[in-house]
Amino acid sequence: MTKPRTLTHTYTLAGGWRKVSHQPLTAALADDLRRSGIMLVRARRGLFDTREISLRQYPPEH
């Protein structure tokens, strides 16, 4: 299993991008963020691998 991405920012239409405390982006955290109205995050894995991730269907089903 790969290392989970680390959450760095959340996005809302009203507030734009907001920096958050770094924590692993897990399925449970993604569910909590969706409930609070956040549907897009920035998360990183390593030094140069930063991605914007939609929480609409996170974690992705393989």
Buried (B, 14 or more C-beta within 10 A) or exposed (E): EEEBBBBBBBBEEEEEBEEBEEEEBBEEBBEEBEEEEBBBBBBBBEEEEBEEBEBEEBEEEE
